[in-house]
Amino acid sequence: MTEISRRVTLAWIAAASASAFAAGPSKAAQNGSPSPWNDAAVPPITVPGYGHDPDLKAAAVPWPLTLNPHQRAILRLAADLMLPADARSPSGGSLPLDAFLDEWISAPYPQQQQDRALIVPGLAWLDEEAGRRLGLDFVSASDAQRRAVFDTVAFRDKVLPGYEQPAQFFARLRGLMLAGFYTLPEGIADIGYLGNTPLSGDYPGPTPEAMANLNASLIKLGLKPFSPG
């Protein structure tokens, strides 16, 4: 998978994650028929109390996790490919993004359960596709081989017929990886976010540059510029 900067990825991930993946032309060679997508329903989580909000005062895991060690290993390798290390940040696979994904798809809320029904079969598909091509599971494949599997589903205008549903999985997985990364201290530092930083003394107010930018925007909108005091 082509390595691009995280900032470029962040700029288009929202649109890419939400868009339907239609089959399009590809310069890549056909690799035979894709592995079938398993449409069998993911078994529901059934434990006492599941489906209720956790008791935040109780020091207990609020719900059982979904993924096994092998699936978590797939996520760490996927995180490395999606978020390679650069001069500013470590690779995604070195961060607890697999734990974030496991917690996310195990939570008893509609969006998380919808994602669970996509992510769990998607991880199985990666193993099936790697096995079909290489006779190996996704974890046992080389980095270059894993990239080749991802390349069939990573680019919206190059998704081959039969790969549409795996492409949807890839897009959602990538979006969740980025969401997890940019809520970690490493991701916050990567974008230079300065919020949640306490100030000592009185609040100085916005800088003259910020006020000038605000007023320029207000004028463009036909609104009255802000005048303090």
Secondary structure by P-SEA (a helix, b strand, c coil): cccccaaaaaacaaaaaaccccccccccccccccccccccccccccccccccccccccccccccccccaaaaaaaaaaaaaacccccccccccccaaaaaaaaaaacccaaaaaaaacaaaaaaaaaaaaaaccccccccccaaaaaaaaaaccccccccccaaaaaaaaaaaaaaaaaaaaacaaaaaaaccccccccccccccccaaaaaaaaaaaaaacccccccc
